[in-house]
């Protein structure tokens, strides 16, 4: 419901005046793109010996060693091609970091440029920008080729898509949840308004069930997160700063990733170590704040291996814990233990959430819960990816199945000024098995382990 009153009219009028010039510029940009695109289509493609070609060959060096086997990568592409065949999709253009990584083992860094993975029934090609050199080609398996577009003309990314899909019948699949309106319009125009269909949801479901190779990577990530947490416990002391403690943890995890996977690139591993009021948000960044004895602390370790996310989160205290905080901490640990017990095949995500809600409600703490109880794992990070069909929330009715990997991470946030103020969070990684669940997080939790005396 929208109300248009004398008091809101000036606000809305001001907003319209602010937005209108930007809207006109956006329309002008799209009109100019259409004009340039029609001109480009009318011209013959520039040859490779032209001084300013649209595409270049950046197949530099040899293919790199992957942590996944060729059979594993072919299995993933096989799932996608089977779906394409069933739905009369001639070609798919994936643009998200998570899907490009999942189907090609290449993680791109955009810096404002578009990237893609184009898949048909007989070819798969990463589409990358010139600044990456031969890296996208080297990092993808032998069955995936690469085309590198240049900056010499605008929208060469879309030129590559049109060229590679020329003559291929059927729909074109893309990720509606990733493309901006501008990008979608450019793709639509480039494809002559062909039938474009969404594949973001189907590809998400393909990623939900993990292979044995994926589970092994996640298992190693959980082990390395435990190492990072151990460094935090060893490093923290009264007066130490959050960022200094976090940096020590991150360095230890990166070193262990390099030792475990010596042929892989190292990127995106990080640590959040929060203290006092900074614990009130699960995703609060580190600061230069000094930690103190007796205040609530939260460690959050995130090793990243080939784009695969793992996490370990714990509440802890230095020297002692005040009684009011101890009570809340113990209750949250009780919920955490119960949540781990409830995760098993055949159980719906929503039913786990409702059961844990009832447990919080017994202590009159449900009102302090701030987000869902857990989520799926796989190729995701703090800036890409999310397997939203498997989240431990009241609105998710997905049934847990073997080889799904989920977290259990209950959190309470007691506001400042109230007894027990702070953010309490525990986090374990659980692999759903045929008859139960395996907790692959080994780092202990709770008052009996994490009141650190120094």
Steps between C-alpha positions, in 0.01 A plus 500: 500500500635843404384826657521828310450781750600863525788398727634231266454693174811719544713197589384299199526799270856557616584135444357512148706809419809320626436176312365640173836615357653162580206323338537711186872424489427126536253515213752692294765239578277214387396690188864564418578132559224398259635740238855373540385138501309535174809665349723221628276227357509667164881484487715198427670360811846640555774250427764392748770693316313826537674751726197515726325159486184423691642173632850367558659164568617490861561123523831560671697220666367160600179398674538520879446215745145502638390373839208336317534212255410524134215254567362728771497803272342298218233380746402859572486600135305182431229603749472839334485359147239245600283780636557701181395206286183442704396866469598577139779736607761529228754699698556628852689815595597489867625826652518453880824422680349191665361338186805576287717354776278194548487406133850610392719521815586862417439787745492838334576844639269740321640850557191628317525269199255216420614138497323193375495128442323406178381140476337319208464128438840482331713775654571692818688830493598745770468862386750720677652847481851583387643596842478133609745384236509123463382428855134417412614249236763340723265461797216329313515129409618375163142467372436875541642754256538875546427814301651827623330821396679834480422855607548633146126519434216520747288194575739251344378257767162485326668476161663176615167359620330571167788354303515179707121445500455571130289231335420319826122443535289510814473724800795678657542454873639764733494589869214739571613540860842625395453714190426867553219657298757665276690173445179313425392760245840486332482121482143513371591745223816310412301178457240666273238468776533123502316301764708547816416275798619494860740225611603647835261284705565173312878545528465569871325164543780333305749633754306391811608134507876486546726244339758308701770728358313810613446357847872428527579866423242617755638255756849645453357850531341409834832361620683816396238719669577313823866598456404866459290488816786345695727787396241749625487334841881498516535861384228684689595685815375795698556818297565325167317646202236317300679540168835375633340180630303450178807547279690231689212257447467578129872458442499157665203383292650623172826317576311177566294535182825549306649189662189290432440624145837623372384540139201726571469876513450653845217749526220627725586321829417731790431530873259715698586532868249716685480628856240671717234684301667392176366148559141612435520418129618173348659682206654794682853576373806511721606828658796633696305466827698360794353193667447485876471229763143397574343646183327286242719393206415331171741317268402442138744312273434463126749297296427516127619213278442528126193715563357259759393661826544355845450665837554464872338739749526495878409714798782528754626707791839603630567426869139490626136533397242706694199302625244674277703424189570144612126429521433613144807321369398170659149524356634569152732200531199287598319613184813428296525144631132439437530636147782258420284213628208602276695510173449169318374371163125525447455801728372827359703816557196684635426230758847538650445876524161464669638252754788730594262794523308309764819447699587871494141582590528300823762749618318805357793560264344439158457875450880538505564258212630693198516260200455141384654201675723387215564481127646286224870486417677492166636758259405820680663788684414833656464653154360219288284193517215378715314170489177643634297180464686350795490746786380407846211748508126491554424579135720226347319168455786315329559148630858425602668227295826305521806695381347836577733707717347750741595708800342519840555854629248638749553863599355725766559875518424666832494882455730734689371602841334166571641221720722273291539752213689369198485262205520124571571265213621143450554340159571142391505344150287189457510245218165323460558124462273211404393441859594811694751780503876545538627808682831581329576795730729385780568824687328493843233745611339617822608626844682180590749561218508865399553707813866561424725553800826689441 
